[in-house]
Amino acid sequence: MDEIVASARESGYVETLIGRKRSLRDINSRNALARSNAERMAINTPIQGSAADMIKIAMIKIDQQMYKAGYKSKMVLQVHDELVFDVYKPELEEVQQLVEREMKTALLDLTVPILVDSGTGQNWLEAH
C-alpha cells in the first residue's frame, strides 16, 4: 500500500490491471483531508477499479456471445459485482455456463482463480 501511494505521489495517478488511469490531483495536497482521501483512492483503485474493469469486459463478451448465439435471454442489470439476466428457461444451463466462463476469463493475466456464483429465481431476492 505504501508503494502504491508513493508511486501515485510521483506520477499523480494510479492504474487498474488493464492500464486504466485514475488521476489523483490532491495526492500531494497540503490539506490533510484532501490528501488522505486521495491516498485512500490510490490504494482502492487498483483493486476496485480492476474489479469494475473485469465486470465491464465480461458484460461486453457475454452480450456479444448471447447475440451471436441468438439467445432469447437478456442481460438486464448490473448491481456492483452482480449481473442480472432475464433467462428463457430452456437456455438456463447454457447461459449460466456462458456467464461463468466469461466472468472467469475477463482478465486473463490473473494468477488467482476468479470465483463465480450464480442463482436462479422468479426475482432477484429468490436468486440469492
N, C-alpha and C positions, 0 to 999 in steps of 0.2 A: 504494500500500500504506500509505503514511504517513497519507493521508486517511482510509482505512478504519479504521485503528487510532485516529486522533484522534476520529472520529465515534463509534466504539464506546466510547471513554473517556467521552464526553459522555452518550450515551444508555444505555450498559450492555448494548447488544445490536447485532447485525448482521442484515441481511436478505438472503434469496435474491432472485432476479429476480422471483419471483411474490409476494414480501412475507412469506414465512415467516420468523419471527424466531428467532434463537438468542441466548439470554441468556448474558452473559459476566460472571458475578459477580466474577471475580478480575481483571478488566481494569485496575482501579486498586489492586490489592493492593500492600502494602509488601513482600511476599515476592516476590523477583525471579523465582524459578522458576515460581510460580503466575501471576504477571503475564505472563511470557514465553510460557507455554502458552496463556493467554487471547489474547494478541496473535497467536499462530500461528493459533488458531481463528478469530479475527476476519478474518485475511487469507484463510484457506482456505474459510470458509463460503460467501461469495458465489459462488465457482466450484463447489466440490464439492457444496454444498447445492443449487445450481441444477441441477447435473447429476442429482442424486438426484430433484429435483422433476420434471425432464424425463422421466426413465425411468418414474417413477410415473404421470405423466399419460398417457404413451404406453401403458403397460400397461393402464390403465383403458379407454382408447379402443380399443385392439386387442381386448381382451376383449369389449367391447360390440359391435364390428363383427363379430367372429367368431361371437358368439351370434346376432346379428341375421341374418347370412348362413346360419346353420345348418351351419357347418363341422364336420367330424368331427375336424379338427386341434385340438390343445390347447396352450396356453401352459403349460409345466410348471415353469419355474425362472427365477429372476433371479440372475445372478452378477455383481456390481458393475455394469458398464455393458453387460452382455450379457443377452439373453433367449434362453431355450432352449425350443424347441417340439417336440412330437411331431406330425409332419405326415403326414397322409394323402396319399400320393404324387400322386393326381390333383389335389389342391389346392395343390401346392407353389408354382407360379408365382404364383397369386393371393395366397396367404398371404405370400410374400416381398414382393410389391408393397404389400400392406396394411401390413405391419410397417414397411417403409421409409418409406412415406408418413406414417404416424402418428408415427414417431420424428422425422422431419424437421420436422414441423409441431406438435410438442407444445408448444413455446414459440414463439408467433407473433411476438413483438416483437424477435427477434434479427436483427441486421444481418449476421451471418456465416453462411455455409452450414453446415449440420449434415451431416457425412459419416456414412453408414450402410453397413456392410459386412455381408454375410451369407455363410454357408457351409452346406453340407449334408453329411450322412454318416450312417452307421448309429449313431454315438455322438458325443459332444461332441468327442473327440480328432480324429476324422475330419473333423468340420465345420471344424476350424481348419486 
